[in-house]
Amino acid sequence: MILRKPYKFLIKHFKLIHLLLFLPVVYLLIKTNNIFKFFSSYVSNNYTYSTISNLAGSYINFFMYLAILLIVIVALIVYYLMRQKKKNTKLYIAFIVYYLILFVALTVYHGVLSNLEVEELTAKAARAYRDISLIITLPQYFFAFYSIFRGLGFDIKQFKFELDLKDLDIDEKDNEEFEFVLGVETYKYKRTLRRFIREFKYYILENKFIFTCISIILFLVFATTLYMHFNVYNKSYGTNKTFSHSAFNMNMLDSMITNVDYNGKTITKGKYYLVLKINIINNSVVKTKLDTNNFRLQMGNSYLVPTLDRSDYFIDFGTPYHGEKINTNTNTTYNLVFELTEKQVENSYKLKILENIEYKVGDITAHYKILNIKPKRIIDNKIISSFKMNENISLESSNLKDSSITIKNYDIKDNYIYSYQLCSNNICRNLNDVVSTGYGTSKVKTTLLILDVDTKLDKNTEYYKAIKNTSKFYEDFFTVEYNGKEVTTRNVTPDNLKDKIILQTNAEIKESSNLNLLITIRNYCYKVTLKG
């Protein structure tokens, strides 16, 4: 085979080669500088960092190792050229040695960053890693400037722009042909390979049983590895799929994204909430807290953990969880809430629940259970249904399921006198009492809306299980609308009054020409016309 020597080609493209070399050099400079900035921030922030999932992968990736390999190969090629032309090769040796050292350093830092996700660094170690990362970064500025200067034709020896590569003296020998004998060797290799394949085939046929057993074992190992990875260590679950975690059996029953609370009011302007309805069974013999910090909602290169102080806004979706210990032998449906910005509202999410961390020599592997979440959206889309008094209002479309209300009559008074019986030692007396607008501390002039109402609450709903008494139902969901205004109500019904519900509200309703009672359950609004 006849080939040409590559020296003429390399000399003609000497500048282009260095310009191309400049790209991976700058890329690595930026990436390693980010590592230095991370450790600097870690030290300055009292040895803490913002929660980032896959910390090591965020700062050290495959392309960094590929860039090092490219730089070393190019440096080797130019080194060989310079050596053939009897020119100074020290700088290219420095390229090769430094980037091989950088390869090792990146591997070490990858391990450090992986370990940092589960264990904090000591102050001494953190400062040491910061200083070493700075020392590693600084030489790359020189290599970057050297590459770009050579690429632009800057004569470093003369400190002026001149084609100093002309000293490489291109001559006819640099482009001459030479014979590279490959045919005979290729034929021998092919012949040897064919003979090996033929003999190996006979060997397999003669030992079929042994090879069959080996193949089965290898298949089982491979299949078991895949099964453990996808179905044990990182198994995915969807809605209504039971899984175990820590001391609990868990099941995600439902999910939603919303910006309103249980009675349809916007919670925080510009914020949205991913709410998970999760059934949790504690079968252990001790009370146990749910490790919510290990419930990590994946958001690009970062993650979110549940915002426990928002749970009370979703009492109709599940029992609020505030970080308390869960009693033994209990079966409860809780809500877990993740606070989002508008840009973080998506159609689907992955929740990674950390199960355990596996430590191996030179490696740390985190194992997760993964929940695939496709939430329904309830965002400012109130569905209004209109009713008249004495009509039965079914709440089955809301989260209150098989609940219903019938408003029979109403009255508006500043004071309401009622009678009740007080019994003691089988002796009962009829007594009178009064509810007045002085009940409460509101500075706004108020009056009483007295309702004759039949209410049936579904005892199987999450709301009913979470509230401590049914009187809270009216305060949670009932508001009054008059003359285009909507005002809240306060349930002031005495415990000994059994056949009426008394709501304290704005006194302006007495003079209004129209009056509606609104029963708002998240995105469903049931409007009952009282007057007008």
C-alpha positions, 0 to 999 in steps of 0.5 A: 500500500502506498501512502504519503507522509503527513508532515506537509499536511500538518505544517500547512494546517498548523494554525487551523490545528491550534485554533481547533485545539483552542476549543476543547481547551477553553471548554475545559477551562470553563468547566473546571472554573465552575468546579472552583466556583462551587467549592468557593461558594461552599466554603463562603456559605458555611459549608452548605450548598443549594440542593442539586440532584446528581451534583457530580454529574452537574459539574463533571460530564462525559464531554470533559473526558472526551475533550481531554482525549482530543487535546492529548491526541492533537498534542501527540500529533503536533509533538511528533511533527515538531520532533521530526523537524527537530523543533522544541517539543517541551510545550506539547509534552506539557500539554500531554502531561497536564491533561493526563493529570487533569483526567485523574483530578476530574475522576477524584473530584467526581467521587468527592462531589458524589459523596457530598450528596450524602455527607458534608465535607469538613472545613479543612477538606473543603478549603483544600479542594477549593485551593487544589481546584484553583491550582488545577484551573490556572495553567489552562489560561496559559494553554488557552492563550498559547493555542490561540496565539499559535492559531493566529500566527503570533510568533511567541519568540519575536512577540509579533504576528509572523508565520513562525511556523515557516521555520518548520521548512516544508520540503519535498520529503514532507510530502513524499510517498512511502510504501506501507506493506499491508497486503501480506499481513492482512491476508495472514490475519484474515486466514488466522481469524477464519481458522480461529472461528472454525476451530472455536465453532467445533470446540463449542459443538463438542462442548455444547452442554458446558457452553449452554450452561455458561450462556444460561448463567450469563443470561440470568446474570444480565436479566437479574441485573436489569430487573434489579436496576429497573424493578428494585433499585429504580422501579417506577410506579404510577397512580394506584400502584402500591409500593413500600418505603421505609416502614410504610406501604404507600400508594399515590391515589391522585395528583393535581396542579392548582393555584387555589385552596379548598374554597377556591381562593388564590393561595399566593400570586404567581405560585402553583402547587403540585399536590399528591394524594398519598395513602400511607400505612404504617405497619411497624411497631413504632411511630415513624416520621415520613422522611419528606426530604428524600421525596425529590421532585425532579426539576432539570438539574435540581429538585424540590422537596415537599413544602409542609406548611402549605398542606392545610390549603388542600384539606379536601384532598387529603389529611395535611402532613406537617412532619409529625410521627405517624401512628402504628397500625394506621391507614391514612391518606395525606397530601404532600405539596410541592410549591412551583413557579409558573415556569415549572408547571408541566404536564408530567413529573418524576418524583424520586424517593431515595431508598438507600445509598450503595457504597462501592470502592471508588463509587457511590450509587443512590437507589430510588423508587420513582413515581410517574406523575401526570397531574390534573390541572385546576387553575382558575377555572371555576365551574358554577351551577345555579340553584334555588331554595329547597333544591337538593344540591349534590356535591358529587362532582367535587372532592366531597363526593356523596355529600349534599345540601338543601337550603330550605329557608333563611332570615337576616337578623342582628339578634337571634333568640332561640330555645333549648332544653337543659337536662340534669338528673332526668329533669329537663328545663326549657331555656332561652338564649341569644346570638347577637352580632357582638359575637366575635371581634370584627370591626366591620358592622355585621349581621346574622344570616340564619339558615334552615339547612339540611346537610349530608356529609360523606364520611368517607371523604378526606375532608370529613376525616380531617376536620375535627367537627362538622360545624367547620364545614360552613365556615370553610365553604360558605360565602355570601354574594350581594350587589356584585360583592363576595364576602366571607362568613363566620359560623357562630352557631351555638353547640346547643342549637340543633336545627339552624346554622347561623353565619356572621357576615357583612351587615350590607346584605340587609339592604341589598336587592339581590342575595346569593349563597355561594358554596365553593369547593375548590373549582366547583361553585354552587350558587343558591339564590336567596333574594333577587 
